Amino acid sequence: MTDIHPDMDHSQLERIAFTLITNRNQKARRRALKKNIGPRHLVQCSSTELKILGFSDEEARTIKTNYTAIAEEEVGKACQNNVDIIFKEDEYYPPLLSEIYDPPDFIYVIGNKEILKTEKIAVVGSRKGSSYGWWCLNKILPDLCDAGLTIVSGMAYGIDSMAHKVALKQRGNTIGVNAGGLLHLYPKGNIGIIRQIIENGCVISEFALDIIPRPFYFPIRNRIIAGISKAIMVAEAAFRSGSLITARLGLEQNRDIFALPGRIDSPISQGTNYLIQQGAKLIACSKDILDEYGIELAKETKVETIEFSKKEKQILELMEDNEVKSIDYFVEQLDEFSVSSIISLLMGLILKNVVVEESGGYKRVI
């Protein structure tokens, strides 16, 4: 064991074992903690006492015969996969996380754990984030990154991945929170951006390494997103959504709640508009957030000049009404262009962040 992780002592192995076993049986966990039976004392209980607490025969056998061995196996997997295990007393454990109700005794981290020491703001929203949401994030988040705030989100499709992308593009810090163990990064369709987050920031989880993401794990993930952050910005969200759960958790944890206003006829603005009605601060620009913390905008604003080719300008002129356009529309309007060249031009404009794909077509956002 010493060769695998020289810094891990026996008491920490007991804590890992306690968490691995009791997380599968929350009822028994609550009973044990109520009786002040912690990691070191659990193994001292008799099989009968363990059953009274609510552990199954198999769980009781594991506790009596294989207690720290399962922790050693977990630590071995962590070392093999470059995963750090950060305990509550560790300098890298996010200080705000220790303030929430029943904080995890330790978290798993892959990537640059130094980023866990920074001040963080969570950005969450709909998996069906629109071009409006993308435009807003591109307008607001760069200044937050430049001010040293780390962008935290859940790596999901839509607003989550948009927030991570803006932070990465700005060379800012970003943290992803996984809805399962770090050996099962989710969603698989976002694995490209997740790898970028790991290379340039970090991904964390409170779940054991082998836990496969499940729908009922997302609220647990959301409490970590809220827990490590000083504030939560909800960009776009339906009235009933995980983003509003995150905002509620944030309120319970005494976090600041910010929300982007949206169209009253948009389903993914109903949640954010409701939050504003309930007292969340309306956000129209980065200054609205930075002023809350006495942070001044950089005196020299970075202005990125975007140059367009003649053909790109022709494409953009057809999109001035900001409505979604299909490939067929461009083919009809630009009969001198081939379909492949139109697609290539649109892809180039997407990379320049002036066009987004939406509803099976393309829409100009700048």
KEKE-380468 format. One record per residue (C-alpha): residue number from 1; x, y, z. Coordinates in steps of 0.1 Angstrom, whole numbers. Layout:
<vomars>
{vomar NUM,{X,Y,Z}},
...
</vomars>
This chain:
<vomars>
{vomar 1,{0,0,0}},
{vomar 2,{28,24,8}},
{vomar 3,{42,19,-27}},
{vomar 4,{9,29,-42}},
{vomar 5,{2,61,-22}},
{vomar 6,{28,70,4}},
{vomar 7,{8,99,18}},
{vomar 8,{-23,78,27}},
{vomar 9,{-24,68,64}},
{vomar 10,{-46,41,80}},
{vomar 11,{-72,65,93}},
{vomar 12,{-77,79,58}},
{vomar 13,{-82,44,45}},
{vomar 14,{-108,39,71}},
{vomar 15,{-126,71,61}},
{vomar 16,{-125,60,24}},
{vomar 17,{-139,26,34}},
{vomar 18,{-166,41,55}},
{vomar 19,{-177,64,27}},
{vomar 20,{-176,36,0}},
{vomar 21,{-198,13,22}},
{vomar 22,{-222,37,37}},
{vomar 23,{-229,56,5}},
{vomar 24,{-246,25,-8}},
{vomar 25,{-268,24,23}},
{vomar 26,{-278,59,34}},
{vomar 27,{-303,46,60}},
{vomar 28,{-276,27,78}},
{vomar 29,{-252,56,74}},
{vomar 30,{-276,80,91}},
{vomar 31,{-282,56,120}},
{vomar 32,{-244,50,124}},
{vomar 33,{-237,88,125}},
{vomar 34,{-266,94,149}},
{vomar 35,{-249,70,173}},
{vomar 36,{-215,86,167}},
{vomar 37,{-202,55,150}},
{vomar 38,{-177,69,125}},
{vomar 39,{-150,53,102}},
{vomar 40,{-128,40,130}},
{vomar 41,{-157,26,151}},
{vomar 42,{-177,9,124}},
{vomar 43,{-152,-20,121}},
{vomar 44,{-154,-25,158}},
{vomar 45,{-191,-32,158}},
{vomar 46,{-202,-68,159}},
{vomar 47,{-221,-84,130}},
{vomar 48,{-253,-82,151}},
{vomar 49,{-248,-45,158}},
{vomar 50,{-241,-38,121}},
{vomar 51,{-274,-56,112}},
{vomar 52,{-293,-35,138}},
{vomar 53,{-279,-4,121}},
{vomar 54,{-294,-16,89}},
{vomar 55,{-264,-31,70}},
{vomar 56,{-271,-62,50}},
{vomar 57,{-253,-95,57}},
{vomar 58,{-230,-89,28}},
{vomar 59,{-222,-54,39}},
{vomar 60,{-216,-66,74}},
{vomar 61,{-192,-93,61}},
{vomar 62,{-173,-67,41}},
{vomar 63,{-169,-44,71}},
{vomar 64,{-157,-72,93}},
{vomar 65,{-133,-89,69}},
{vomar 66,{-125,-66,40}},
{vomar 67,{-128,-30,55}},
{vomar 68,{-96,-12,45}},
{vomar 69,{-89,-35,16}},
{vomar 70,{-117,-19,-5}},
{vomar 71,{-102,15,3}},
{vomar 72,{-67,3,-8}},
{vomar 73,{-82,-9,-41}},
{vomar 74,{-99,25,-46}},
{vomar 75,{-67,44,-39}},
{vomar 76,{-48,21,-62}},
{vomar 77,{-73,29,-90}},
{vomar 78,{-70,66,-83}},
{vomar 79,{-32,65,-85}},
{vomar 80,{-33,45,-118}},
{vomar 81,{-57,71,-133}},
{vomar 82,{-39,102,-120}},
{vomar 83,{-68,110,-97}},
{vomar 84,{-62,129,-64}},
{vomar 85,{-82,122,-33}},
{vomar 86,{-86,154,-14}},
{vomar 87,{-98,152,23}},
{vomar 88,{-116,179,42}},
{vomar 89,{-85,190,61}},
{vomar 90,{-64,192,29}},
{vomar 91,{-54,227,17}},
{vomar 92,{-70,220,-17}},
{vomar 93,{-104,211,-3}},
{vomar 94,{-127,240,-14}},
{vomar 95,{-134,260,18}},
{vomar 96,{-170,268,9}},
{vomar 97,{-178,231,4}},
{vomar 98,{-170,224,40}},
{vomar 99,{-198,248,50}},
{vomar 100,{-227,229,34}},
{vomar 101,{-249,204,52}},
{vomar 102,{-232,169,53}},
{vomar 103,{-202,178,31}},
{vomar 104,{-183,150,15}},
{vomar 105,{-154,138,37}},
{vomar 106,{-132,138,5}},
{vomar 107,{-135,145,-32}},
{vomar 108,{-118,130,-62}},
{vomar 109,{-100,154,-86}},
{vomar 110,{-84,149,-120}},
{vomar 111,{-64,178,-135}},
{vomar 112,{-49,209,-118}},
{vomar 113,{-60,208,-82}},
{vomar 114,{-45,243,-76}},
{vomar 115,{-76,257,-92}},
{vomar 116,{-97,245,-63}},
{vomar 117,{-82,273,-42}},
{vomar 118,{-96,300,-65}},
{vomar 119,{-128,320,-61}},
{vomar 120,{-155,303,-81}},
{vomar 121,{-189,312,-98}},
{vomar 122,{-212,285,-110}},
{vomar 123,{-228,289,-144}},
{vomar 124,{-258,265,-151}},
{vomar 125,{-287,263,-174}},
{vomar 126,{-307,244,-200}},
{vomar 127,{-294,215,-220}},
{vomar 128,{-312,232,-249}},
{vomar 129,{-293,265,-246}},
{vomar 130,{-301,289,-274}},
{vomar 131,{-281,313,-295}},
{vomar 132,{-292,340,-270}},
{vomar 133,{-277,321,-241}},
{vomar 134,{-245,316,-261}},
{vomar 135,{-243,353,-270}},
{vomar 136,{-249,363,-233}},
{vomar 137,{-222,339,-220}},
{vomar 138,{-197,353,-246}},
{vomar 139,{-206,388,-235}},
{vomar 140,{-204,382,-197}},
{vomar 141,{-180,354,-189}},
{vomar 142,{-147,367,-204}},
{vomar 143,{-146,396,-179}},
{vomar 144,{-153,372,-151}},
{vomar 145,{-124,350,-162}},
{vomar 146,{-101,381,-166}},
{vomar 147,{-110,391,-130}},
{vomar 148,{-98,357,-117}},
{vomar 149,{-131,340,-111}},
{vomar 150,{-132,303,-120}},
{vomar 151,{-162,291,-140}},
{vomar 152,{-178,260,-125}},
{vomar 153,{-204,239,-143}},
{vomar 154,{-217,204,-149}},
{vomar 155,{-202,196,-183}},
{vomar 156,{-237,188,-197}},
{vomar 157,{-249,198,-232}},
{vomar 158,{-262,233,-237}},
{vomar 159,{-254,261,-212}},
{vomar 160,{-229,240,-192}},
{vomar 161,{-206,231,-221}},
{vomar 162,{-210,267,-235}},
{vomar 163,{-198,281,-202}},
{vomar 164,{-168,258,-201}},
{vomar 165,{-160,266,-238}},
{vomar 166,{-160,304,-232}},
{vomar 167,{-137,300,-201}},
{vomar 168,{-113,278,-221}},
{vomar 169,{-113,302,-250}},
{vomar 170,{-105,331,-226}},
{vomar 171,{-77,310,-211}},
{vomar 172,{-96,313,-178}},
{vomar 173,{-100,287,-151}},
{vomar 174,{-128,262,-152}},
{vomar 175,{-140,232,-131}},
{vomar 176,{-163,205,-142}},
{vomar 177,{-184,185,-117}},
{vomar 178,{-192,149,-128}},
{vomar 179,{-224,131,-121}},
{vomar 180,{-206,98,-114}},
{vomar 181,{-172,85,-107}},
{vomar 182,{-142,99,-126}},
{vomar 183,{-137,67,-145}},
{vomar 184,{-170,74,-161}},
{vomar 185,{-169,110,-174}},
{vomar 186,{-203,122,-186}},
{vomar 187,{-217,129,-211}},
{vomar 188,{-197,109,-235}},
{vomar 189,{-207,132,-264}},
{vomar 190,{-188,160,-246}},
{vomar 191,{-157,140,-240}},
{vomar 192,{-136,163,-262}},
{vomar 193,{-144,194,-241}},
{vomar 194,{-141,174,-209}},
{vomar 195,{-105,165,-219}},
{vomar 196,{-98,201,-224}},
{vomar 197,{-112,209,-190}},
{vomar 198,{-89,183,-174}},
{vomar 199,{-59,197,-194}},
{vomar 200,{-66,233,-185}},
{vomar 201,{-85,230,-153}},
{vomar 202,{-99,201,-134}},
{vomar 203,{-129,178,-130}},
{vomar 204,{-142,167,-96}},
{vomar 205,{-167,143,-81}},
{vomar 206,{-177,129,-47}},
{vomar 207,{-187,96,-62}},
{vomar 208,{-165,65,-60}},
{vomar 209,{-144,60,-91}},
{vomar 210,{-165,32,-107}},
{vomar 211,{-199,48,-101}},
{vomar 212,{-218,51,-134}},
{vomar 213,{-238,83,-138}},
{vomar 214,{-275,79,-132}},
{vomar 215,{-304,104,-134}},
{vomar 216,{-308,105,-96}},
{vomar 217,{-271,114,-92}},
{vomar 218,{-276,148,-108}},
{vomar 219,{-291,166,-78}},
{vomar 220,{-261,152,-57}},
{vomar 221,{-238,167,-83}},
{vomar 222,{-257,200,-83}},
{vomar 223,{-251,204,-45}},
{vomar 224,{-213,202,-52}},
{vomar 225,{-216,227,-80}},
{vomar 226,{-234,251,-56}},
{vomar 227,{-213,241,-26}},
{vomar 228,{-178,250,-41}},
{vomar 229,{-191,283,-56}},
{vomar 230,{-196,317,-40}},
{vomar 231,{-224,325,-65}},
{vomar 232,{-246,308,-90}},
{vomar 233,{-256,323,-124}},
{vomar 234,{-285,307,-141}},
{vomar 235,{-283,315,-178}},
{vomar 236,{-314,298,-193}},
{vomar 237,{-337,273,-175}},
{vomar 238,{-372,259,-177}},
{vomar 239,{-395,264,-148}},
{vomar 240,{-389,228,-136}},
{vomar 241,{-353,220,-142}},
{vomar 242,{-321,209,-125}},
{vomar 243,{-307,244,-128}},
{vomar 244,{-334,257,-105}},
{vomar 245,{-326,228,-81}},
{vomar 246,{-290,241,-81}},
{vomar 247,{-302,276,-74}},
{vomar 248,{-324,264,-45}},
{vomar 249,{-294,245,-31}},
{vomar 250,{-274,277,-35}},
{vomar 251,{-299,297,-15}},
{vomar 252,{-299,270,12}},
{vomar 253,{-261,273,13}},
{vomar 254,{-263,312,15}},
{vomar 255,{-249,317,-20}},
{vomar 256,{-256,347,-42}},
{vomar 257,{-280,339,-71}},
{vomar 258,{-278,357,-104}},
{vomar 259,{-301,352,-134}},
{vomar 260,{-302,363,-170}},
{vomar 261,{-336,377,-181}},
{vomar 262,{-352,361,-211}},
{vomar 263,{-381,363,-235}},
{vomar 264,{-415,357,-218}},
{vomar 265,{-425,333,-246}},
{vomar 266,{-394,311,-243}},
{vomar 267,{-398,279,-222}},
{vomar 268,{-361,281,-213}},
{vomar 269,{-365,316,-199}},
{vomar 270,{-394,308,-176}},
{vomar 271,{-371,295,-149}},
{vomar 272,{-347,325,-150}},
{vomar 273,{-375,350,-151}},
{vomar 274,{-391,333,-121}},
{vomar 275,{-358,335,-101}},
{vomar 276,{-356,372,-108}},
{vomar 277,{-392,376,-95}},
{vomar 278,{-382,357,-64}},
{vomar 279,{-352,380,-57}},
{vomar 280,{-323,368,-78}},
{vomar 281,{-302,396,-92}},
{vomar 282,{-309,404,-128}},
{vomar 283,{-277,402,-149}},
{vomar 284,{-273,423,-180}},
{vomar 285,{-235,426,-181}},
{vomar 286,{-204,413,-163}},
{vomar 287,{-202,445,-143}},
{vomar 288,{-235,435,-125}},
{vomar 289,{-216,405,-110}},
{vomar 290,{-182,421,-105}},
{vomar 291,{-198,451,-86}},
{vomar 292,{-212,426,-60}},
{vomar 293,{-176,417,-50}},
{vomar 294,{-159,451,-55}},
{vomar 295,{-140,439,-85}},
{vomar 296,{-133,465,-112}},
{vomar 297,{-133,457,-149}},
{vomar 298,{-99,456,-165}},
{vomar 299,{-90,491,-177}},
{vomar 300,{-79,478,-211}},
{vomar 301,{-107,457,-226}},
{vomar 302,{-96,431,-250}},
{vomar 303,{-110,438,-284}},
{vomar 304,{-108,409,-308}},
{vomar 305,{-111,420,-344}},
{vomar 306,{-128,394,-365}},
{vomar 307,{-119,395,-402}},
{vomar 308,{-143,380,-428}},
{vomar 309,{-136,369,-464}},
{vomar 310,{-158,382,-492}},
{vomar 311,{-178,349,-493}},
{vomar 312,{-183,349,-455}},
{vomar 313,{-197,384,-457}},
{vomar 314,{-221,372,-483}},
{vomar 315,{-233,345,-460}},
{vomar 316,{-236,369,-431}},
{vomar 317,{-256,394,-451}},
{vomar 318,{-282,367,-456}},
{vomar 319,{-285,363,-418}},
{vomar 320,{-290,399,-407}},
{vomar 321,{-325,392,-395}},
{vomar 322,{-310,367,-369}},
{vomar 323,{-335,340,-379}},
{vomar 324,{-326,304,-383}},
{vomar 325,{-316,296,-419}},
{vomar 326,{-314,261,-435}},
{vomar 327,{-288,249,-459}},
{vomar 328,{-314,249,-487}},
{vomar 329,{-320,286,-481}},
{vomar 330,{-283,294,-487}},
{vomar 331,{-283,272,-518}},
{vomar 332,{-312,291,-532}},
{vomar 333,{-298,325,-525}},
{vomar 334,{-262,317,-535}},
{vomar 335,{-265,296,-566}},
{vomar 336,{-229,302,-575}},
{vomar 337,{-218,284,-544}},
{vomar 338,{-216,246,-540}},
{vomar 339,{-233,229,-511}},
{vomar 340,{-199,218,-497}},
{vomar 341,{-185,253,-499}},
{vomar 342,{-215,268,-480}},
{vomar 343,{-212,242,-453}},
{vomar 344,{-175,250,-450}},
{vomar 345,{-181,287,-448}},
{vomar 346,{-208,282,-421}},
{vomar 347,{-184,260,-401}},
{vomar 348,{-158,287,-403}},
{vomar 349,{-183,313,-390}},
{vomar 350,{-192,289,-361}},
{vomar 351,{-155,287,-351}},
{vomar 352,{-154,325,-351}},
{vomar 353,{-184,325,-327}},
{vomar 354,{-206,346,-350}},
{vomar 355,{-229,318,-361}},
{vomar 356,{-245,289,-342}},
{vomar 357,{-263,258,-352}},
{vomar 358,{-299,258,-340}},
{vomar 359,{-331,238,-348}},
{vomar 360,{-314,220,-377}},
{vomar 361,{-302,253,-393}},
{vomar 362,{-279,282,-387}},
{vomar 363,{-283,315,-369}},
{vomar 364,{-262,346,-367}},
{vomar 365,{-256,358,-331}},
{vomar 366,{-233,388,-337}},
</vomars>
